Structures are given as C-alpha cells and as structure tokens.
Amino acid sequence: MPIIEQDYTIQAGQVVIGQGEPGVGLFILQSGTLEIYKDEILLSIMMHPGTIFGEMCDILSRPRSCTVRAKTPSKVTHVQADSIDELVEQRPELATKIIRTLAGRLERTTQKLVDTARDNTLWSSAG
C-alpha cells in the first residue's frame, strides 16, 4: 500500500488523538499549538511546524500513549503506512525525523529525572 497523507484542520479544544485509543500512523504539525496530556496531566506543548507526534503507536504496536488536543486552531498532516517498516523504507527522511524527535524527548525526560532527583534527597547519592 502506498503511504497516505491527509491534511486536517483542527479547532481549538478538539482532540487529535486520544490516550488509549487504537491508532495507525503519525501526525505532523503544520501550524497552531497542540497540548499533550498523559493521564490528564499536561506534559508538553507543541507549536513548531514540522513536529512529529503519534508515532509511538506504530513503533510499539500499542494504543495511543497520550491525548493531543488543539490549544489553538491548528493544521496537521496524518501520515499512514501499512507498517513502520514500510514508512521507513519509502520515506527515509521521516525516519530520520522520528529518530531525532525520540532522541530529543529522551534527552528532555532524562533532564527532568535528574532535576527531580536533585530536589529529592531520597533519589540522590550525595546524601
């Protein structure tokens, strides 16, 4: 199956993807601002065009891990392939972007963990 790309206009307050929902494909933010929630806790805000989200569902073969809701009117592109392998083969530039996105998220998460450990002596080895 060829890769399918479809553009959507999302109204403020509208959910793009819902935590726990089955899903296929990833999204690319074209414009606007989106909020990312996990268990109803705001984790992050996306506002940079070109930001990829929703890819973990295909990579891990699991339901959506977070809810993404539009904070402002937004435009997104949904990119869908039969598998993540097919996407990587047919669109290597997206594969590179996914790798960079995941590495950036890991770096930020690691820094948050370090910051939390500094603030909590129970986690610190310096105590």
FIVO-390125 format. One line per 2 residues: number of its first residue (from 1); their letters; for each residue x, y, z of N, C-alpha, C, O. Coordinates in pm, whole numbers, plus 50000, padded with zeros to 5 digits. Layout:
NUM	A	X Y Z X Y Z X Y Z X Y Z; ...
***
This chain:
1	MP	50084 49882 50000 50000 50000 50000 50088 50124 50000 50186 50130 50075; 50057 50222 49920 50136 50345 49923 50109 50421 50052 50007 50400 50118
3	II	50200 50508 50086 50182 50594 50204 50071 50694 50173 50069 50757 50067; 49981 50709 50268 49869 50802 50254 49892 50921 50344 49919 50905 50463
5	EQ	49880 51041 50288 49891 51164 50367 49762 51242 50351 49714 51263 50240; 49707 51285 50464 49584 51362 50460 49594 51479 50558 49635 51462 50673
7	DY	49557 51598 50510 49562 51718 50593 49430 51738 50664 49323 51712 50610; 49439 51786 50789 49321 51814 50870 49334 51952 50934 49443 51995 50971
9	TI	49221 52019 50945 49213 52143 51022 49145 52107 51154 49037 52047 51155; 49207 52144 51263 49160 52109 51396 49119 52237 51469 49194 52335 51472
11	QA	49001 52236 51527 48952 52352 51602 49009 52351 51744 49040 52245 51797; 49022 52469 51805 49069 52479 51944 48980 52393 52032 48858 52399 52024
13	GQ	49044 52313 52118 48971 52225 52208 48947 52086 52153 48913 51995 52229; 48963 52067 52023 48937 51938 51961 49053 51841 51987 49169 51880 51981
15	VV	49020 51716 52015 49120 51612 52037 49165 51558 51901 49084 51522 51817; 49296 51553 51883 49354 51497 51761 49370 51346 51777 49328 51269 51692
17	IG	49432 51306 51888 49442 51164 51924 49410 51151 52072 49439 51240 52151; 49350 51038 52109 49312 51015 52248 49392 50904 52311 49414 50799 52250
19	QG	49435 50927 52435 49510 50825 52509 49427 50697 52516 49308 50700 52546; 49493 50584 52490 49428 50455 52498 49358 50410 52372 49320 50294 52360
21	EP	49339 50502 52278 49271 50466 52153 49365 50389 52062 49486 50414 52061; 49310 50295 51985 49395 50234 51882 49422 50340 51776 49342 50431 51756
23	GV	49532 50328 51711 49563 50426 51608 49664 50371 51510 49736 50276 51537; 49666 50435 51395 49761 50398 51292 49816 50527 51234 49741 50621 51207
25	GL	49945 50531 51216 50006 50647 51153 50052 50752 51252 50022 50746 51371; 50124 50845 51198 50176 50956 51277 50121 51086 51221 50059 51088 51114
27	FI	50143 51193 51295 50096 51324 51255 50213 51420 51249 50313 51403 51319; 50200 51522 51165 50299 51629 51156 50224 51760 51176 50128 51788 51104
29	LQ	50267 51838 51273 50205 51968 51297 50245 52064 51186 50364 52083 51159; 50147 52123 51121 50173 52222 51016 50166 52365 51071 50248 52450 51037
31	SG	50066 52390 51158 50051 52523 51220 49962 52510 51342 49887 52413 51356; 49971 52607 51430 49890 52607 51550 49967 52559 51672 50089 52542 51668
33	TL	49893 52537 51780 49951 52493 51907 49870 52376 51960 49747 52383 51968; 49940 52270 51996 49878 52150 52049 49930 52122 52189 50046 52151 52220
35	EI	49843 52066 52274 49882 52027 52409 49884 51875 52418 49799 51807 52360; 49983 51821 52493 49997 51677 52509 49969 51644 52656 50032 51698 52747
37	YK	49873 51554 52676 49833 51512 52810 49855 51362 52827 49831 51284 52735; 49900 51324 52946 49909 51183 52986 49834 51172 53117 49868 51240 53214
39	DE	49733 51087 53123 49650 51072 53242 49599 51208 53291 49597 51235 53411; 49559 51291 53197 49502 51425 53221 49601 51525 53281 49561 51629 53333
41	IL	49730 51494 53275 49835 51585 53321 49903 51643 53197 49947 51569 53109; 49911 51776 53191 49975 51842 53077 50125 51816 53082 50193 51854 53177
43	LS	50176 51751 52978 50318 51718 52969 50397 51817 52886 50511 51851 52919; 50335 51864 52778 50411 51944 52684 50316 52022 52593 50196 51994 52585
45	IM	50373 52119 52525 50301 52197 52425 50382 52193 52297 50503 52216 52299; 50316 52165 52186 50381 52166 52054 50336 52289 51978 50216 52316 51970
47	MH	50430 52362 51923 50394 52478 51844 50485 52499 51724 50467 52593 51647; 50583 52411 51707 50679 52427 51597 50634 52345 51476 50623 52223 51485
49	PG	50609 52412 51363 50573 52338 51242 50677 52231 51210 50797 52255 51222; 50629 52116 51170 50718 52004 51140 50732 51905 51254 50792 51798 51236
51	TI	50678 51938 51372 50686 51847 51485 50605 51721 51457 50490 51729 51414; 50666 51606 51482 50601 51477 51463 50544 51430 51596 50607 51446 51701
53	FG	50424 51372 51592 50365 51311 51712 50277 51195 51671 50233 51184 51557; 50251 51107 51768 50165 50991 51742 50238 50872 51684 50175 50772 51650
55	EM	50369 50880 51672 50446 50773 51608 50466 50650 51697 50488 50540 51648; 50458 50669 51829 50486 50558 51920 50386 50444 51906 50420 50328 51929
57	CD	50265 50476 51869 50161 50375 51849 50206 50270 51747 50192 50150 51771; 50259 50315 51636 50306 50222 51532 50437 50155 51572 50457 50036 51546
59	IL	50525 50230 51633 50656 50175 51670 50641 50064 51773 50706 49960 51762; 50556 50085 51875 50541 49990 51984 50424 49893 51967 50406 49802 52047
61	SR	50344 49913 51863 50223 49832 51840 50134 49832 51964 50089 49728 52011; 50110 49953 52015 50026 49972 52133 49927 50084 52107 49944 50161 52012
63	PR	49824 50095 52191 49731 50208 52178 49804 50341 52201 49916 50344 52251; 49739 50450 52164 49795 50584 52182 49832 50606 52328 49753 50576 52418
65	SC	49951 50658 52353 50001 50674 52490 49960 50806 52553 49966 50820 52675; 49919 50902 52473 49882 51034 52524 49763 51089 52446 49727 51039 52339
67	TV	49703 51191 52503 49600 51267 52434 49664 51393 52380 49740 51460 52451; 49634 51426 52257 49682 51551 52197 49557 51632 52162 49469 51586 52089
69	RA	49552 51755 52217 49436 51842 52198 49485 51977 52144 49591 52025 52183; 49407 52036 52056 49443 52166 51999 49418 52276 52101 49307 52288 52155
71	KT	49519 52355 52127 49506 52473 52213 49454 52590 52130 49377 52673 52178; 49497 52595 52005 49453 52697 51910 49411 52626 51782 49444 52509 51764
73	PS	49339 52693 51694 49312 52629 51565 49444 52584 51502 49542 52659 51500; 49446 52462 51453 49571 52402 51406 49549 52325 51278 49437 52288 51243
75	KV	49658 52301 51209 49657 52216 51090 49760 52107 51110 49873 52133 51152; 49720 51982 51080 49809 51868 51092 49798 51783 50967 49698 51787 50895
77	TH	49902 51706 50941 49902 51607 50834 49913 51470 50898 50002 51445 50979; 49822 51380 50862 49825 51242 50908 49897 51160 50802 49860 51163 50685
79	VQ	50000 51087 50843 50079 51003 50752 50058 50858 50794 50084 50821 50908; 50011 50777 50700 49976 50639 50731 50039 50545 50630 50035 50568 50510
81	AD	50098 50435 50683 50154 50329 50600 50109 50196 50658 50055 50191 50769; 50129 50088 50585 50092 49955 50636 50171 49919 50761 50121 49847 50848
83	SI	50294 49968 50770 50378 49937 50886 50484 50046 50900 50509 50123 50808; 50545 50050 51016 50653 50145 51039 50771 50111 50948 50844 50200 50905
85	DE	50791 49982 50918 50899 49941 50828 50877 49999 50688 50970 50048 50625; 50752 49992 50642 50720 50047 50510 50743 50199 50508 50796 50254 50411
87	LV	50704 50265 50614 50723 50410 50622 50872 50445 50614 50911 50537 50542; 50953 50371 50688 51098 50395 50689 51158 50371 50550 51243 50447 50505
89	EQ	51112 50265 50485 51165 50234 50352 51126 50338 50248 51209 50380 50167; 51000 50381 50251 50951 50471 50148 50979 50618 50178 50988 50699 50086
91	RP	50993 50653 50304 51014 50793 50343 51128 50803 50444 51104 50836 50560; 51252 50776 50402 51365 50776 50496 51383 50910 50567 51434 50914 50679
93	EL	51342 51020 50504 51355 51150 50571 51264 51158 50694 51298 51225 50791; 51150 51090 50689 51062 51084 50806 51125 50997 50915 51113 51028 51033
95	AT	51191 50889 50874 51258 50802 50971 51364 50880 51048 51373 50868 51170; 51441 50960 50978 51544 51042 51042 51479 51141 51138 51529 51161 51249
97	KI	51369 51203 51098 51299 51298 51184 51242 51229 51307 51246 51285 51416; 51189 51108 51291 51138 51032 51405 51250 51002 51503 51232 51019 51624
99	IR	51365 50958 51453 51479 50928 51540 51521 51053 51618 51545 51045 51738; 51531 51166 51550 51571 51290 51618 51465 51333 51720 51499 51380 51829
101	TL	51338 51315 51685 51230 51350 51777 51238 51265 51903 51231 51318 52014; 51253 51134 51887 51260 51045 52002 51384 51072 52086 51376 51067 52209
103	AG	51497 51100 52023 51618 51132 52098 51601 51261 52178 51645 51269 52293; 51536 51361 52120 51511 51486 52191 51420 51465 52310 51443 51522 52417
105	RL	51316 51384 52293 51226 51354 52404 51299 51281 52515 51279 51311 52633; 51384 51184 52479 51460 51110 52579 51554 51203 52655 51566 51193 52777
107	ER	51620 51293 52584 51710 51388 52649 51634 51477 52749 51681 51498 52861; 51517 51530 52709 51438 51615 52799 51386 51537 52919 51384 51587 53031
109	TT	51343 51412 52895 51293 51329 53004 51404 51297 53103 51383 51300 53224; 51523 51265 53052 51637 51237 53138 51671 51360 53222 51700 51347 53341
111	QK	51668 51479 53162 51698 51600 53237 51593 51625 53346 51627 51667 53456; 51466 51599 53314 51361 51614 53416 51382 51517 53531 51359 51553 53647
113	LV	51426 51395 53501 51453 51296 53605 51569 51342 53694 51564 51329 53816; 51673 51395 53632 51788 51448 53707 51744 51564 53795 51781 51571 53912
115	DT	51665 51655 53740 51616 51769 53818 51532 51723 53936 51543 51778 54045; 51449 51622 53914 51367 51566 54022 51455 51502 54129 51431 51520 54248
117	AR	51556 51430 54086 51648 51365 54180 51724 51468 54263 51748 51446 54382; 51761 51578 54203 51831 51685 54277 51743 51744 54387 51790 51780 54495
119	DN	51613 51753 54357 51518 51812 54451 51472 51713 54557 51411 51753 54656; 51500 51585 54538 51452 51482 54629 51571 51403 54680 51629 51323 54607
121	TL	51609 51425 54806 51729 51360 54860 51716 51208 54866 51817 51138 54875; 51593 51157 54861 51574 51014 54859 51636 50950 54735 51680 50835 54739
123	WS	51641 51025 54624 51696 50974 54499 51845 51005 54484 51911 50949 54396; 51898 51091 54565 52034 51138 54548 52135 51047 54618 52107 50996 54727
125	SA	52250 51028 54558 52356 50950 54621 52447 51038 54705 52537 50989 54773; 52422 51172 54701 52508 51266 54773 52469 51279 54919 52539 51347 54994
127	G	52361 51216 54963 52306 51236 55096 52373 51156 55200 52336 51163 55317
***
